[in-house]
Amino acid sequence: MEQAEISNVVTGAVLTILTVAGPMLLIGLVMGLVISVLQATTQINEQTIVFVVKILSVFLTLIIFGPWMLTRLSEFTMGIFEKIAGG
């Protein structure tokens, strides 16, 4: 493999990681901000509320986007295997 091909593979890997992890990270961030605003307005400072809500929202996001994430990762992996087999 030449340096340009390796660079393309690494760039594709980073983009795939960001694309696959993006929905879960974004939902976790939004839910954390919403709960933090609610806690600030009600002056309830319980950390487990934020933790439980974020974990549940990330799991729900994983259930919803799981098949799509698996497809993206499979496509990337198969592309890598094809490049290895092609030489």
N, C-alpha and C positions, 0 to 999 in steps of 0.2 A: 504494500500500500504506500502510496505517496503521501506527502505531507498535506496536500490539499484534500485528499480523500479522508484522512484522519481528522482534519479540521471540520469537514462536513459531517462526519459521524458524531463528533463531540457536540457540534452545534445542534444537530438533530436530537441528540440525547438530552441536552439541556432544555430544548424547546418541548420535547415530549414530557419531561419531568414537570415543567411548569404548567403545561396544558393539563396533565392528569391530576396534579396536586392542587391546581388553582381553584376549582370549585369548593373543595373542602376547606382550604385556607380562607377563602373569601367568606364563606358562610360562618366559619368560626370567628372571624374578625367582626363581621356584622353583628352576630349574636352577642359577642362580648361587649361591643359598644352599646347595643340596646340595653342589655342588662346593667351595664355600668351607669348609663343615664337613669334608668329606673331606680337603681340603688342610691344614686346621688340625690334624686328628687324625694325619695322616701326615707333617706338617711338610714337604710338598712345596709350594714357593711358585713355581710356574710359571704365569705369567699367560696363556699361550697355551692352556692346557687349558681354562680358564674361557671364553675367547673362542670357541674352536672348538665346545665343547659348547653354549654359548648360541646361536651362529649356527645350528648344525644343528637344535637343538630349535625355534628360531623358524621355520626353513624347513619343518620337518616339520609344525608347527602351521599354517603358511600353506597347505601342501598339503591338510591335513585339513579346515580351516575355510574354505578359499578360496571354494568355491561359495556357502557361506552368506554370507560377507562380500560377495561380488559381488552377491548378491541384495539384501542390506540396502542397499548403496550405490545399486543401480539403483532400488530403490523410493523412496529419498529423492530421487534425481535426478529421477525421473519426477514425483514430487510437486511439486518446485520448478518444473519445466516446466509442469505443469498450472496452478499458481498464476500463473505469468507469462502463460500463454495466456488464463486466465480474467479477467485484468485486475486 
